[in-house]
Amino acid sequence: MKIRLKTAIAGPGLVLGVGDTADFPEDEAKRLIDKGFAEPVRAAKKAPEKKIETAAFPTEEIETATE
């Protein structure tokens, strides 16, 4: 489970600061959340893709002025 830390924690081979996100086993993540040391990271909703309009030039040959 992905969590965001509200406090720094450290252990063997692990050092995380406030605001860091990390994946933890479900039971350990829930324990940290219940103790107030972390909060779950919710999956962000994807914003709808914006359509970009572009100008299209005619594919026909363009007339040019000549002398």
mmCIF file of the N, C-alpha and C atoms, coordinates in Angstrom:
data_MODEL
# 
_entry.id   MODEL 
# 
loop_
_atom_site.group_PDB 
_atom_site.id 
_atom_site.type_symbol 
_atom_site.label_atom_id 
_atom_site.label_alt_id 
_atom_site.label_comp_id 
_atom_site.label_asym_id 
_atom_site.label_entity_id 
_atom_site.label_seq_id 
_atom_site.pdbx_PDB_ins_code 
_atom_site.Cartn_x 
_atom_site.Cartn_y 
_atom_site.Cartn_z 
_atom_site.occupancy 
_atom_site.B_iso_or_equiv 
_atom_site.pdbx_formal_charge 
_atom_site.auth_seq_id 
_atom_site.auth_comp_id 
_atom_site.auth_asym_id 
_atom_site.auth_atom_id 
_atom_site.pdbx_PDB_model_num 
ATOM 1   N N  . MET A 1 1  ? 0.855  -1.169 0.000   1.00 0.00 ? 1  MET A N  1 
ATOM 2   C CA . MET A 1 1  ? 0.000  0.000  0.000   1.00 0.00 ? 1  MET A CA 1 
ATOM 3   C C  . MET A 1 1  ? 0.900  1.231  0.000   1.00 0.00 ? 1  MET A C  1 
ATOM 4   N N  . LYS A 1 2  ? 0.565  2.209  -0.817  1.00 0.00 ? 2  LYS A N  1 
ATOM 5   C CA . LYS A 1 2  ? 1.364  3.427  -0.916  1.00 0.00 ? 2  LYS A CA 1 
ATOM 6   C C  . LYS A 1 2  ? 0.881  4.423  0.139   1.00 0.00 ? 2  LYS A C  1 
ATOM 7   N N  . ILE A 1 3  ? 1.855  4.952  0.924   1.00 0.00 ? 3  ILE A N  1 
ATOM 8   C CA . ILE A 1 3  ? 1.533  5.922  1.971   1.00 0.00 ? 3  ILE A CA 1 
ATOM 9   C C  . ILE A 1 3  ? 2.451  7.129  1.865   1.00 0.00 ? 3  ILE A C  1 
ATOM 10  N N  . ARG A 1 4  ? 2.001  8.242  2.456   1.00 0.00 ? 4  ARG A N  1 
ATOM 11  C CA . ARG A 1 4  ? 2.808  9.470  2.553   1.00 0.00 ? 4  ARG A CA 1 
ATOM 12  C C  . ARG A 1 4  ? 3.056  9.696  4.041   1.00 0.00 ? 4  ARG A C  1 
ATOM 13  N N  . LEU A 1 5  ? 4.324  9.892  4.392   1.00 0.00 ? 5  LEU A N  1 
ATOM 14  C CA . LEU A 1 5  ? 4.689  10.022 5.803   1.00 0.00 ? 5  LEU A CA 1 
ATOM 15  C C  . LEU A 1 5  ? 4.422  11.411 6.352   1.00 0.00 ? 5  LEU A C  1 
ATOM 16  N N  . LYS A 1 6  ? 3.911  11.444 7.584   1.00 0.00 ? 6  LYS A N  1 
ATOM 17  C CA . LYS A 1 6  ? 3.692  12.699 8.301   1.00 0.00 ? 6  LYS A CA 1 
ATOM 18  C C  . LYS A 1 6  ? 4.829  12.963 9.274   1.00 0.00 ? 6  LYS A C  1 
ATOM 19  N N  . THR A 1 7  ? 5.676  11.973 9.483   1.00 0.00 ? 7  THR A N  1 
ATOM 20  C CA . THR A 1 7  ? 6.829  12.071 10.363  1.00 0.00 ? 7  THR A CA 1 
ATOM 21  C C  . THR A 1 7  ? 7.970  11.258 9.771   1.00 0.00 ? 7  THR A C  1 
ATOM 22  N N  . ALA A 1 8  ? 9.181  11.589 10.135  1.00 0.00 ? 8  ALA A N  1 
ATOM 23  C CA . ALA A 1 8  ? 10.339 10.848 9.623   1.00 0.00 ? 8  ALA A CA 1 
ATOM 24  C C  . ALA A 1 8  ? 10.430 9.502  10.335  1.00 0.00 ? 8  ALA A C  1 
ATOM 25  N N  . ILE A 1 9  ? 10.816 8.475  9.601   1.00 0.00 ? 9  ILE A N  1 
ATOM 26  C CA . ILE A 1 9  ? 11.042 7.158  10.197  1.00 0.00 ? 9  ILE A CA 1 
ATOM 27  C C  . ILE A 1 9  ? 12.340 6.592  9.640   1.00 0.00 ? 9  ILE A C  1 
ATOM 28  N N  . ALA A 1 10 ? 12.963 5.729  10.429  1.00 0.00 ? 10 ALA A N  1 
ATOM 29  C CA . ALA A 1 10 ? 14.204 5.094  9.998   1.00 0.00 ? 10 ALA A CA 1 
ATOM 30  C C  . ALA A 1 10 ? 14.257 3.686  10.565  1.00 0.00 ? 10 ALA A C  1 
ATOM 31  N N  . GLY A 1 11 ? 14.907 2.816  9.867   1.00 0.00 ? 11 GLY A N  1 
ATOM 32  C CA . GLY A 1 11 ? 15.087 1.439  10.298  1.00 0.00 ? 11 GLY A CA 1 
ATOM 33  C C  . GLY A 1 11 ? 16.246 0.849  9.518   1.00 0.00 ? 11 GLY A C  1 
ATOM 34  N N  . PRO A 1 12 ? 16.474 -0.438 9.680   1.00 0.00 ? 12 PRO A N  1 
ATOM 35  C CA . PRO A 1 12 ? 17.563 -1.071 8.937   1.00 0.00 ? 12 PRO A CA 1 
ATOM 36  C C  . PRO A 1 12 ? 17.354 -0.917 7.424   1.00 0.00 ? 12 PRO A C  1 
ATOM 37  N N  . GLY A 1 13 ? 18.222 -0.156 6.790   1.00 0.00 ? 13 GLY A N  1 
ATOM 38  C CA . GLY A 1 13 ? 18.144 0.041  5.347   1.00 0.00 ? 13 GLY A CA 1 
ATOM 39  C C  . GLY A 1 13 ? 17.006 0.934  4.902   1.00 0.00 ? 13 GLY A C  1 
ATOM 40  N N  . LEU A 1 14 ? 16.436 1.734  5.831   1.00 0.00 ? 14 LEU A N  1 
ATOM 41  C CA . LEU A 1 14 ? 15.279 2.562  5.494   1.00 0.00 ? 14 LEU A CA 1 
ATOM 42  C C  . LEU A 1 14 ? 15.384 3.902  6.208   1.00 0.00 ? 14 LEU A C  1 
ATOM 43  N N  . VAL A 1 15 ? 15.368 4.984  5.453   1.00 0.00 ? 15 VAL A N  1 
ATOM 44  C CA . VAL A 1 15 ? 15.328 6.330  6.015   1.00 0.00 ? 15 VAL A CA 1 
ATOM 45  C C  . VAL A 1 15 ? 14.358 7.126  5.158   1.00 0.00 ? 15 VAL A C  1 
ATOM 46  N N  . LEU A 1 16 ? 13.245 7.565  5.773   1.00 0.00 ? 16 LEU A N  1 
ATOM 47  C CA . LEU A 1 16 ? 12.231 8.337  5.051   1.00 0.00 ? 16 LEU A CA 1 
ATOM 48  C C  . LEU A 1 16 ? 11.905 9.597  5.842   1.00 0.00 ? 16 LEU A C  1 
ATOM 49  N N  . GLY A 1 17 ? 11.720 10.708 5.143   1.00 0.00 ? 17 GLY A N  1 
ATOM 50  C CA . GLY A 1 17 ? 11.415 11.976 5.789   1.00 0.00 ? 17 GLY A CA 1 
ATOM 51  C C  . GLY A 1 17 ? 9.951  12.355 5.632   1.00 0.00 ? 17 GLY A C  1 
ATOM 52  N N  . VAL A 1 18 ? 9.579  13.444 6.263   1.00 0.00 ? 18 VAL A N  1 
ATOM 53  C CA . VAL A 1 18 ? 8.214  13.960 6.191   1.00 0.00 ? 18 VAL A CA 1 
ATOM 54  C C  . VAL A 1 18 ? 7.873  14.263 4.736   1.00 0.00 ? 18 VAL A C  1 
ATOM 55  N N  . GLY A 1 19 ? 6.720  13.787 4.286   1.00 0.00 ? 19 GLY A N  1 
ATOM 56  C CA . GLY A 1 19 ? 6.262  14.022 2.920   1.00 0.00 ? 19 GLY A CA 1 
ATOM 57  C C  . GLY A 1 19 ? 6.712  12.979 1.924   1.00 0.00 ? 19 GLY A C  1 
ATOM 58  N N  . ASP A 1 20 ? 7.638  12.113 2.313   1.00 0.00 ? 20 ASP A N  1 
ATOM 59  C CA . ASP A 1 20 ? 8.074  11.040 1.406   1.00 0.00 ? 20 ASP A CA 1 
ATOM 60  C C  . ASP A 1 20 ? 6.951  10.036 1.215   1.00 0.00 ? 20 ASP A C  1 
ATOM 61  N N  . THR A 1 21 ? 6.890  9.445  0.031   1.00 0.00 ? 21 THR A N  1 
ATOM 62  C CA . THR A 1 21 ? 5.927  8.380  -0.232  1.00 0.00 ? 21 THR A CA 1 
ATOM 63  C C  . THR A 1 21 ? 6.685  7.077  -0.411  1.00 0.00 ? 21 THR A C  1 
ATOM 64  N N  . ALA A 1 22 ? 6.045  5.997  0.012   1.00 0.00 ? 22 ALA A N  1 
ATOM 65  C CA . ALA A 1 22 ? 6.680  4.686  -0.094  1.00 0.00 ? 22 ALA A CA 1 
ATOM 66  C C  . ALA A 1 22 ? 5.607  3.609  -0.098  1.00 0.00 ? 22 ALA A C  1 
ATOM 67  N N  . ASP A 1 23 ? 5.965  2.448  -0.651  1.00 0.00 ? 23 ASP A N  1 
ATOM 68  C CA . ASP A 1 23 ? 5.084  1.284  -0.624  1.00 0.00 ? 23 ASP A CA 1 
ATOM 69  C C  . ASP A 1 23 ? 5.445  0.428  0.576   1.00 0.00 ? 23 ASP A C  1 
ATOM 70  N N  . PHE A 1 24 ? 4.442  0.061  1.360   1.00 0.00 ? 24 PHE A N  1 
ATOM 71  C CA . PHE A 1 24 ? 4.612  -0.797 2.522   1.00 0.00 ? 24 PHE A CA 1 
ATOM 72  C C  . PHE A 1 24 ? 3.641  -1.962 2.409   1.00 0.00 ? 24 PHE A C  1 
ATOM 73  N N  . PRO A 1 25 ? 3.946  -3.074 3.065   1.00 0.00 ? 25 PRO A N  1 
ATOM 74  C CA . PRO A 1 25 ? 2.960  -4.154 3.140   1.00 0.00 ? 25 PRO A CA 1 
ATOM 75  C C  . PRO A 1 25 ? 1.675  -3.621 3.783   1.00 0.00 ? 25 PRO A C  1 
ATOM 76  N N  . GLU A 1 26 ? 0.547  -4.130 3.362   1.00 0.00 ? 26 GLU A N  1 
ATOM 77  C CA . GLU A 1 26 ? -0.772 -3.639 3.798   1.00 0.00 ? 26 GLU A CA 1 
ATOM 78  C C  . GLU A 1 26 ? -0.882 -3.496 5.317   1.00 0.00 ? 26 GLU A C  1 
ATOM 79  N N  . ASP A 1 27 ? -0.491 -4.528 6.072   1.00 0.00 ? 27 ASP A N  1 
ATOM 80  C CA . ASP A 1 27 ? -0.650 -4.479 7.529   1.00 0.00 ? 27 ASP A CA 1 
ATOM 81  C C  . ASP A 1 27 ? 0.243  -3.410 8.162   1.00 0.00 ? 27 ASP A C  1 
ATOM 82  N N  . GLU A 1 28 ? 1.460  -3.265 7.683   1.00 0.00 ? 28 GLU A N  1 
ATOM 83  C CA . GLU A 1 28 ? 2.374  -2.258 8.230   1.00 0.00 ? 28 GLU A CA 1 
ATOM 84  C C  . GLU A 1 28 ? 1.902  -0.848 7.872   1.00 0.00 ? 28 GLU A C  1 
ATOM 85  N N  . ALA A 1 29 ? 1.419  -0.668 6.656   1.00 0.00 ? 29 ALA A N  1 
ATOM 86  C CA . ALA A 1 29 ? 0.909  0.636  6.232   1.00 0.00 ? 29 ALA A CA 1 
ATOM 87  C C  . ALA A 1 29 ? -0.284 1.041  7.085   1.00 0.00 ? 29 ALA A C  1 
ATOM 88  N N  . LYS A 1 30 ? -1.205 0.126  7.320   1.00 0.00 ? 30 LYS A N  1 
ATOM 89  C CA . LYS A 1 30 ? -2.379 0.440  8.139   1.00 0.00 ? 30 LYS A CA 1 
ATOM 90  C C  . LYS A 1 30 ? -1.974 0.797  9.567   1.00 0.00 ? 30 LYS A C  1 
ATOM 91  N N  . ARG A 1 31 ? -0.964 0.110  10.103  1.00 0.00 ? 31 ARG A N  1 
ATOM 92  C CA . ARG A 1 31 ? -0.489 0.403  11.458  1.00 0.00 ? 31 ARG A CA 1 
ATOM 93  C C  . ARG A 1 31 ? 0.076  1.818  11.528  1.00 0.00 ? 31 ARG A C  1 
ATOM 94  N N  . LEU A 1 32 ? 0.869  2.210  10.533  1.00 0.00 ? 32 LEU A N  1 
ATOM 95  C CA . LEU A 1 32 ? 1.437  3.563  10.498  1.00 0.00 ? 32 LEU A CA 1 
ATOM 96  C C  . LEU A 1 32 ? 0.347  4.625  10.347  1.00 0.00 ? 32 LEU A C  1 
ATOM 97  N N  . ILE A 1 33 ? -0.676 4.328  9.548   1.00 0.00 ? 33 ILE A N  1 
ATOM 98  C CA . ILE A 1 33 ? -1.797 5.252  9.354   1.00 0.00 ? 33 ILE A CA 1 
ATOM 99  C C  . ILE A 1 33 ? -2.599 5.377  10.654  1.00 0.00 ? 33 ILE A C  1 
ATOM 100 N N  . ASP A 1 34 ? -2.884 4.252  11.300  1.00 0.00 ? 34 ASP A N  1 
ATOM 101 C CA . ASP A 1 34 ? -3.653 4.261  12.552  1.00 0.00 ? 34 ASP A CA 1 
ATOM 102 C C  . ASP A 1 34 ? -2.937 5.028  13.662  1.00 0.00 ? 34 ASP A C  1 
ATOM 103 N N  . LYS A 1 35 ? -1.619 4.966  13.684  1.00 0.00 ? 35 LYS A N  1 
ATOM 104 C CA . LYS A 1 35 ? -0.831 5.672  14.701  1.00 0.00 ? 35 LYS A CA 1 
ATOM 105 C C  . LYS A 1 35 ? -0.652 7.158  14.367  1.00 0.00 ? 35 LYS A C  1 
ATOM 106 N N  . GLY A 1 36 ? -1.069 7.579  13.168  1.00 0.00 ? 36 GLY A N  1 
ATOM 107 C CA . GLY A 1 36 ? -0.958 8.980  12.776  1.00 0.00 ? 36 GLY A CA 1 
ATOM 108 C C  . GLY A 1 36 ? 0.382  9.339  12.164  1.00 0.00 ? 36 GLY A C  1 
ATOM 109 N N  . PHE A 1 37 ? 1.197  8.346  11.862  1.00 0.00 ? 37 PHE A N  1 
ATOM 110 C CA . PHE A 1 37 ? 2.513  8.605  11.277  1.00 0.00 ? 37 PHE A CA 1 
ATOM 111 C C  . PHE A 1 37 ? 2.465  8.773  9.766   1.00 0.00 ? 37 PHE A C  1 
ATOM 112 N N  . ALA A 1 38 ? 1.357  8.363  9.147   1.00 0.00 ? 38 ALA A N  1 
ATOM 113 C CA . ALA A 1 38 ? 1.268  8.396  7.683   1.00 0.00 ? 38 ALA A CA 1 
ATOM 114 C C  . ALA A 1 38 ? -0.182 8.540  7.249   1.00 0.00 ? 38 ALA A C  1 
ATOM 115 N N  . GLU A 1 39 ? -0.354 8.787  5.959   1.00 0.00 ? 39 GLU A N  1 
ATOM 116 C CA . GLU A 1 39 ? -1.684 8.847  5.364   1.00 0.00 ? 39 GLU A CA 1 
ATOM 117 C C  . GLU A 1 39 ? -1.647 8.068  4.053   1.00 0.00 ? 39 GLU A C  1 
ATOM 118 N N  . PRO A 1 40 ? -2.768 7.479  3.669   1.00 0.00 ? 40 PRO A N  1 
ATOM 119 C CA . PRO A 1 40 ? -2.769 6.733  2.403   1.00 0.00 ? 40 PRO A CA 1 
ATOM 120 C C  . PRO A 1 40 ? -2.645 7.684  1.220   1.00 0.00 ? 40 PRO A C  1 
ATOM 121 N N  . VAL A 1 41 ? -2.007 7.213  0.177   1.00 0.00 ? 41 VAL A N  1 
ATOM 122 C CA . VAL A 1 41 ? -1.902 7.992  -1.061  1.00 0.00 ? 41 VAL A CA 1 
ATOM 123 C C  . VAL A 1 41 ? -3.000 7.483  -1.978  1.00 0.00 ? 41 VAL A C  1 
ATOM 124 N N  . ARG A 1 42 ? -3.895 8.358  -2.312  1.00 0.00 ? 42 ARG A N  1 
ATOM 125 C CA . ARG A 1 42 ? -4.999 8.005  -3.217  1.00 0.00 ? 42 ARG A CA 1 
ATOM 126 C C  . ARG A 1 42 ? -4.531 8.146  -4.655  1.00 0.00 ? 42 ARG A C  1 
ATOM 127 N N  . ALA A 1 43 ? -5.010 7.288  -5.503  1.00 0.00 ? 43 ALA A N  1 
ATOM 128 C CA . ALA A 1 43 ? -4.681 7.383  -6.924  1.00 0.00 ? 43 ALA A CA 1 
ATOM 129 C C  . ALA A 1 43 ? -5.289 8.671  -7.467  1.00 0.00 ? 43 ALA A C  1 
ATOM 130 N N  . ALA A 1 44 ? -4.491 9.433  -8.143  1.00 0.00 ? 44 ALA A N  1 
ATOM 131 C CA . ALA A 1 44 ? -4.958 10.694 -8.715  1.00 0.00 ? 44 ALA A CA 1 
ATOM 132 C C  . ALA A 1 44 ? -5.867 10.407 -9.898  1.00 0.00 ? 44 ALA A C  1 
ATOM 133 N N  . LYS A 1 45 ? -6.943 11.176 -9.973  1.00 0.00 ? 45 LYS A N  1 
ATOM 134 C CA . LYS A 1 45 ? -7.836 11.052 -11.121 1.00 0.00 ? 45 LYS A CA 1 
ATOM 135 C C  . LYS A 1 45 ? -7.160 11.703 -12.311 1.00 0.00 ? 45 LYS A C  1 
ATOM 136 N N  . LYS A 1 46 ? -7.235 11.029 -13.428 1.00 0.00 ? 46 LYS A N  1 
ATOM 137 C CA . LYS A 1 46 ? -6.635 11.579 -14.636 1.00 0.00 ? 46 LYS A CA 1 
ATOM 138 C C  . LYS A 1 46 ? -7.533 12.678 -15.190 1.00 0.00 ? 46 LYS A C  1 
ATOM 139 N N  . ALA A 1 47 ? -6.923 13.796 -15.490 1.00 0.00 ? 47 ALA A N  1 
ATOM 140 C CA . ALA A 1 47 ? -7.653 14.898 -16.097 1.00 0.00 ? 47 ALA A CA 1 
ATOM 141 C C  . ALA A 1 47 ? -7.936 14.532 -17.551 1.00 0.00 ? 47 ALA A C  1 
ATOM 142 N N  . PRO A 1 48 ? -9.100 14.918 -18.036 1.00 0.00 ? 48 PRO A N  1 
ATOM 143 C CA . PRO A 1 48 ? -9.381 14.623 -19.441 1.00 0.00 ? 48 PRO A CA 1 
ATOM 144 C C  . PRO A 1 48 ? -8.359 15.310 -20.340 1.00 0.00 ? 48 PRO A C  1 
ATOM 145 N N  . GLU A 1 49 ? -7.984 14.619 -21.386 1.00 0.00 ? 49 GLU A N  1 
ATOM 146 C CA . GLU A 1 49 ? -6.998 15.185 -22.299 1.00 0.00 ? 49 GLU A CA 1 
ATOM 147 C C  . GLU A 1 49 ? -7.598 16.366 -23.045 1.00 0.00 ? 49 GLU A C  1 
ATOM 148 N N  . LYS A 1 50 ? -6.808 17.420 -23.153 1.00 0.00 ? 50 LYS A N  1 
ATOM 149 C CA . LYS A 1 50 ? -7.271 18.602 -23.871 1.00 0.00 ? 50 LYS A CA 1 
ATOM 150 C C  . LYS A 1 50 ? -6.987 18.398 -25.352 1.00 0.00 ? 50 LYS A C  1 
ATOM 151 N N  . LYS A 1 51 ? -7.972 18.718 -26.165 1.00 0.00 ? 51 LYS A N  1 
ATOM 152 C CA . LYS A 1 51 ? -7.772 18.635 -27.606 1.00 0.00 ? 51 LYS A CA 1 
ATOM 153 C C  . LYS A 1 51 ? -7.156 19.939 -28.069 1.00 0.00 ? 51 LYS A C  1 
ATOM 154 N N  . ILE A 1 52 ? -6.143 19.822 -28.855 1.00 0.00 ? 52 ILE A N  1 
ATOM 155 C CA . ILE A 1 52 ? -5.469 21.005 -29.387 1.00 0.00 ? 52 ILE A CA 1 
ATOM 156 C C  . ILE A 1 52 ? -5.847 21.150 -30.855 1.00 0.00 ? 52 ILE A C  1 
ATOM 157 N N  . GLU A 1 53 ? -6.422 22.304 -31.170 1.00 0.00 ? 53 GLU A N  1 
ATOM 158 C CA . GLU A 1 53 ? -6.805 22.560 -32.548 1.00 0.00 ? 53 GLU A CA 1 
ATOM 159 C C  . GLU A 1 53 ? -5.620 23.169 -33.271 1.00 0.00 ? 53 GLU A C  1 
ATOM 160 N N  . THR A 1 54 ? -5.390 22.709 -34.465 1.00 0.00 ? 54 THR A N  1 
ATOM 161 C CA . THR A 1 54 ? -4.310 23.264 -35.278 1.00 0.00 ? 54 THR A CA 1 
ATOM 162 C C  . THR A 1 54 ? -4.871 23.712 -36.613 1.00 0.00 ? 54 THR A C  1 
ATOM 163 N N  . ALA A 1 55 ? -4.234 24.697 -37.186 1.00 0.00 ? 55 ALA A N  1 
ATOM 164 C CA . ALA A 1 55 ? -4.669 25.188 -38.494 1.00 0.00 ? 55 ALA A CA 1 
ATOM 165 C C  . ALA A 1 55 ? -4.154 24.240 -39.562 1.00 0.00 ? 55 ALA A C  1 
ATOM 166 N N  . ALA A 1 56 ? -4.993 24.001 -40.542 1.00 0.00 ? 56 ALA A N  1 
ATOM 167 C CA . ALA A 1 56 ? -4.588 23.123 -41.648 1.00 0.00 ? 56 ALA A CA 1 
ATOM 168 C C  . ALA A 1 56 ? -4.551 23.949 -42.931 1.00 0.00 ? 56 ALA A C  1 
ATOM 169 N N  . PHE A 1 57 ? -3.471 23.854 -43.653 1.00 0.00 ? 57 PHE A N  1 
ATOM 170 C CA . PHE A 1 57 ? -3.355 24.554 -44.921 1.00 0.00 ? 57 PHE A CA 1 
ATOM 171 C C  . PHE A 1 57 ? -3.905 23.664 -46.023 1.00 0.00 ? 57 PHE A C  1 
ATOM 172 N N  . PRO A 1 58 ? -4.507 24.282 -47.044 1.00 0.00 ? 58 PRO A N  1 
ATOM 173 C CA . PRO A 1 58 ? -5.026 23.469 -48.142 1.00 0.00 ? 58 PRO A CA 1 
ATOM 174 C C  . PRO A 1 58 ? -3.880 22.720 -48.830 1.00 0.00 ? 58 PRO A C  1 
ATOM 175 N N  . THR A 1 59 ? -4.177 21.552 -49.282 1.00 0.00 ? 59 THR A N  1 
ATOM 176 C CA . THR A 1 59 ? -3.144 20.750 -49.925 1.00 0.00 ? 59 THR A CA 1 
ATOM 177 C C  . THR A 1 59 ? -3.002 21.083 -51.401 1.00 0.00 ? 59 THR A C  1 
ATOM 178 N N  . GLU A 1 60 ? -3.890 21.925 -51.922 1.00 0.00 ? 60 GLU A N  1 
ATOM 179 C CA . GLU A 1 60 ? -3.801 22.334 -53.321 1.00 0.00 ? 60 GLU A CA 1 
ATOM 180 C C  . GLU A 1 60 ? -2.599 23.257 -53.495 1.00 0.00 ? 60 GLU A C  1 
ATOM 181 N N  . GLU A 1 61 ? -2.148 23.375 -54.734 1.00 0.00 ? 61 GLU A N  1 
ATOM 182 C CA . GLU A 1 61 ? -1.026 24.250 -55.012 1.00 0.00 ? 61 GLU A CA 1 
ATOM 183 C C  . GLU A 1 61 ? -1.469 25.705 -54.826 1.00 0.00 ? 61 GLU A C  1 
ATOM 184 N N  . ILE A 1 62 ? -0.615 26.508 -54.207 1.00 0.00 ? 62 ILE A N  1 
ATOM 185 C CA . ILE A 1 62 ? -0.938 27.903 -53.926 1.00 0.00 ? 62 ILE A CA 1 
ATOM 186 C C  . ILE A 1 62 ? -0.466 28.763 -55.103 1.00 0.00 ? 62 ILE A C  1 
ATOM 187 N N  . GLU A 1 63 ? -1.377 29.663 -55.592 1.00 0.00 ? 63 GLU A N  1 
ATOM 188 C CA . GLU A 1 63 ? -1.026 30.571 -56.691 1.00 0.00 ? 63 GLU A CA 1 
ATOM 189 C C  . GLU A 1 63 ? -0.135 31.675 -56.178 1.00 0.00 ? 63 GLU A C  1 
ATOM 190 N N  . THR A 1 64 ? 0.854  32.032 -56.957 1.00 0.00 ? 64 THR A N  1 
ATOM 191 C CA . THR A 1 64 ? 1.727  33.150 -56.602 1.00 0.00 ? 64 THR A CA 1 
ATOM 192 C C  . THR A 1 64 ? 1.752  34.151 -57.744 1.00 0.00 ? 64 THR A C  1 
ATOM 193 N N  . ALA A 1 65 ? 1.975  35.394 -57.408 1.00 0.00 ? 65 ALA A N  1 
ATOM 194 C CA . ALA A 1 65 ? 2.026  36.445 -58.438 1.00 0.00 ? 65 ALA A CA 1 
ATOM 195 C C  . ALA A 1 65 ? 3.359  36.387 -59.164 1.00 0.00 ? 65 ALA A C  1 
ATOM 196 N N  . THR A 1 66 ? 3.297  36.572 -60.480 1.00 0.00 ? 66 THR A N  1 
ATOM 197 C CA . THR A 1 66 ? 4.522  36.604 -61.275 1.00 0.00 ? 66 THR A CA 1 
ATOM 198 C C  . THR A 1 66 ? 4.522  37.849 -62.137 1.00 0.00 ? 66 THR A C  1 
ATOM 199 N N  . GLU A 1 67 ? 5.670  38.277 -62.613 1.00 0.00 ? 67 GLU A N  1 
ATOM 200 C CA . GLU A 1 67 ? 5.738  39.471 -63.461 1.00 0.00 ? 67 GLU A CA 1 
ATOM 201 C C  . GLU A 1 67 ? 5.461  39.151 -64.884 1.00 0.00 ? 67 GLU A C  1 
# 
